Amino acid sequence: TLTAEKSTVFCTEVTFVENGEQSVEITFSPSCRTLKGLVNESIDDIVEILDSLPRLVSHPSLKRYTGSTEKNLPQPNANRNSGLNIFSSTNTTALTESFMLNSNGPQLQTSLSTVALLPTSSVKTFLLQTTVYQQVTSAIESIIDTSFESAAIYANHFSEFKPVWHFGKMWADIFQAYTQSEPDLDQFSIELNKFKEWSRDMERIKTSSTRGILFIDSKHLKATLSPIPMKATNDLKHLLTNIALERTHSLLDLFRTSIKSLGAEPTTLEEFVSYVELLT
C-alpha cells in the first residue's frame, strides 16, 4: 500500500488573491482547469510520439501487400527457373486471395485502416474511436476534479489568515497614517497585542498536505504570512521609540530653558512677575 505522499502525482500551491478591495480568495496554482489542460497536452504529446514511431505495416517491404489492387503484388523473377514458382498464374491467384482476400470480401487495406495501422491513419484517430480511451481520459479528469474538491475543503482552514494577508497589503498605508497623526498609546497597545496573537497563529499554519493525487504546498503562503505581524510589530516599536526620543528631547530643552531662567535674578517688576509665573 502506498503512503499518501508517495501516491501523489501533481503538486499545487495554496495562494491568496485579491477579489475586490476587501475580499480575499483562496486559489490553487496550478488550478484544476490548468492542470487538466496540462494533462491533456501531455497525452496528446504521447500520442504524437507514438504516431512518429515506425510501424510494421509502414515498412517499405510490406507496402506492396497493403494496397487494394493486384498491381501491388510482387512481380515474378524471370531468372528463377528452379523450385516452386509462386508467381505462376495459379499461385498468383492464391497469393492475391491470401493478401487481398477477394473482390467480394474485406481487403487488407480496409481491415488495417479500421484499426488505424496504415501510414495514412493516426494513433489519435484510432484512440478517439475507442471507448476505452474515452473512459480512461474521463477517469483521469474525474480523479483530478475529486482531488481538487478535497483540496478546497482542506484549504478552508486558511480562511482565518485572510485578515493577516490583507493587513500585510495595507500596512504601508496604515503605518504612514500613524506617522502623520497624533500617537494614541492605547491604540498602539491594542495593535501590539494583536500582532503578538497573529505571530502565535502563524505557528499553526501547515506547510503541506496530500489530497488524492495532489500534494498541496503551503510553504510559500506561510513564508508570506509569517513576517507580516513581525514587521508590523517592529515598525510600531520603532515609531514609538522615535516618538519617545522626540518627546524626551523636547522635555530636556524645556528643563534647560527653565533652569536658565530660574538662575537669573529678576531686577525689574516685569522680570519678577515672569519669575513667579515660571515657578508656579
N, C-alpha and C positions, 0 to 999 in steps of 0.2 A: 504494500500500500504506500502510495506517495504521500509525503508530507504536504501541508498546504503550500509552503513556499516552493517546493520542487514541482508542484503541479501547475504553477502559474506559467503563462506563456508571454503575456504582454505586461508592460509597465505603464501606468498612468499617474499623473501628478495632480494632487488637490491644489486648487488655486482659488483666490478671491478676485472677483472683478466687480467694478462699479456698474450698477444698473440704475442710473439716475443719481441725483445729488445725495440722497440719504439711504439708498438701497444698495446692499452688497449681496452678490450672488456667489454661491459655491459652484465651481465648474471643475471639469477634468481636462487635462491636457496630455495626450490627445483625447478628444471627445469620442463618444460612442460612434457617432457618424463618421468621424475622421478615421477611426481605427477600422471600421468595416470597409471603408473605401480603400485603405492600405492593404487589407487582407485580399480584397477582390483584385487589386492591382497585382499583388504577388501571385495569385492564382493565374491571372492572365499571362504574367511573365513566364510562369512554369509551363503553361500550355504552349506559348510561343517557342520556348526552348525545345519542347517535345516535337513541335512542328518542324523545327530546323534540323532535327536528328535524322540521319539516313534510315530509311525503312526498307525491308526486304523487297516489297513489290516495287520500290523505286529503283532497284538495281538495274543497270542497263541490260544485263543478260536475261532479265525477266520481262522487259518491256514488250518483247515480241509475243509473249503469251497473254498479255493483259489487254490486247486490242479486241475490237468487236468484229473484225473480218479476218478471213483466212490469209490475207496478204502479209499478215504479221508473223505467220508461222515460219520456221526455219526452212531454208531452201536446200535442196539435195546437193550433195558434194559429188561432182562429176568424176573426181579422181578415185572415189571409194568404190572398188569393184568387188570386194570380198566381204563376207559377213552378212548380217541381216541388214537389208536396206529399208530403213524405217521411212524413207521418203518415196517408197513405191506408191502407186495410186491407191492400193489397199490400205497400207499403213498410214498414208497421209490423211485418208478419210478417218481412220481410227484416231489419229492424233488430233484431228480437228474436233472430233466428237469429245475427245478426252479433255481438251483445254477450253473449247468453246461450247461444250455440251452439244446442243443442236439449235437449229434456227427457230424451233418452236419452244425451246426451254430457256432458262436463265443463262446468260453468258457470264464468264468470269469477271469481265469488267463491271457488269451490273452488280454482281454479288459483292465484289470488293468495294465498290463505291458506296454500297449500302452501309458498310461498316467503316467508311472513311479511311480506307487503306491506300487508295491510289494517290499518286503525287498531286492530282488536281483537287483532292479532298483535304480537309484540315482536321486536326485533332479536336479543335474547338467546335467545329461543325458537328462532329460525332458526339462530343460530350453534351452539347446542348440538346441533342435528340434523345438523350438517355435520362430516365427518371432517377437513376442512382446519383448522377451528378447534381441534378437539381435538389435532391434530398440532402446530399452532403453539404452543398453550399448554404442551403436554408438552415440546416442544423448548426453550421458554424455561426451564422448571423444570429440565430436564436440564443446560442450559448453566450455570445458577446453581449447581446441585449440583457440577458438574465444577470450576467456578471456585473454590468454597469448599474442595473437596478439595485442589486445588493450593495454595490459600492456607494450609491447615492444614499442608501439608508445608513450605512456606516459613517458617511461624511456629514450627516446631520449633527453629530456631536461637536463639529467645528463651528456650528452656528453661534455658540456662546462667545466666540472670539471675534465675531464680526465687528462689535463696537471698538475693540482694540485696533483692528486693522484700519477702520475708518478714522479713528482718532489719530493714528500714525500719519494718515494722509493729510489731516487738517492741523497737525501740531505746529507747523511752522507759522501759520496764520494766528493760531491761538497764542503762541508764545510772543509773537510780535505785539499782539494786543496787550499782553501782560506788561511788556516793557514800556508801553506808551501810556499806561493808566496808573492811577494811584494804587500801590500794592495793598491787597487785602490779605493780611496774615492768616485770618481764619479760613479764607478760601484756599490759600496755599496749603494749609494743614490738611484740609479735606482732599485736595488733589494728591498730595504726597501719600496719604493713606490709601487712596485708590490705586495709585501706581504700585505701591507695595503689594496690594492684593493681586493685581494683574501679574506681577512678577512671579508670585506663587502659583498662579493658574498656568503660567507658561510651562511649568514642570510637568503638568498633566497631559500635555499635547503628545500624542503618539507620533512616532516618526514613520511608521509603515504598518501595513496590514495586507491581508490577502482576501479576496472575494472572487470565488470562481476561478477563472483563468487570469485574473488581474492581480498584479502586485501594485498596491496603492502606496505611492510615495508622498509623504507629507513632511519630509525633512526640510525642503525649501520653505514651505509655509511656516514651520516652526522657527526657522532661521530668520524669516521676515518679521514675525510677530514678537519674538523674544526681546530684541533690542528696543522696541518701542517704549515700554514703561521705564526701562533703564535710562534711555536717552532723555525722556521727559523729566525723570527724577533729577538727573544730573543738570539739565538745563535750568530747572526750577531752583535747585540748590545754588547754582552759580548766580542766578538772578538775585536770590536772597542775600548771598554773600556781598554782591555789588551794592545792593540797597543798604545793607548794614555798614559797609565801608563808607558810603556817601554820607549816611546819617552820622556816623562816628566823626568823620572829618568836619561836618557842619557843627557838631556839638563842641569839638575841640576848638574850632575857630571862635565859637561863642564864648567859651571859657577864657581863651586868650584875650579876647577883647574886653571881657568883663573884669579880668584881673588887672589889665592895664588901666581901665577906668577907675577901679577901686584904689589903685595905687596912687592916683593923683589927688592931692588935697584941693577941695574947692576954694577959690579965692573970691568968688562973687556969689551973689544970691542965686543967680540962674544956675551956676555950676553946683551949688549946694542942693537946689531942688532936684537937679538931674541925678546927683549922687544919691539922694534919698530914694528917688524912684528906682534907681538901679538896685538898691538894697532890698526894696520891698517887692 
